[in-house]
């Protein structure tokens, strides 16, 4: 399986070329924008691998949740590539990609609670069990206030690892009894590709027009009344 994967749900943008289990990746911290980076990166990686677009089997993208602009960017570029090349496309949860990027394979099995800043005083979070690189969703992505983001009632007897920049943005999240917190981890295109490759091989891809972001939350900003209730307009 040879595929291009895109992950732009956070300010850490990345693109990966997946080559039957090996990969080439480009990544950069870009606080806003970054659309001008993606296709040149794709072209560079294909040239580095001695390939062209016709050698690809599919396109994958981090579908979210995450920043609205970033989600639309990855989905739009993935759709454009898939449509132009007549290839299947597959969206992968960005939180699942975060959990896989944070997973340390030598540990065998780990239970990871992935959490990123959703702005407006909330976080996007989900829970995964990963065993030798194979992911199982234990809690689907949701948006919650930081004080409500936990694994209470969800396999309480397991040792849980928190991962993602949500733990940095909201230090109160660390109050839960985590075995470990890996707040410096991000969803990566390589992790998206690793998750997508077997799914695309099994026929899970869709046509370009059916690819959609996973927003989870349907608004991008607080109302004026909500901002005033929180102490001001800043």
Buried (B, 14 or more C-beta within 10 A) or exposed (E): BBBBBBBBBBBBBBBBBBBEEEBBBBBEEBEEEBBEBBBEBBEBBBEEBEBEEEEBBBBBBBBBBBBBBBBBBBBBBBBBBBBEBEBBBBBBBBBBBBBBBBBEEEEEEBBBBBBBBBBBEBBBBBBBBBBEEEBEBBBEBBBBEBEEBBBEEEEEEBEBBBBBBBBBBBEEBEEBEBEEBBBEBBBBBBBBBBBBBEBBEEEEBEEBEEBEBBBBBEEEEBEEEEBEEEEEEE
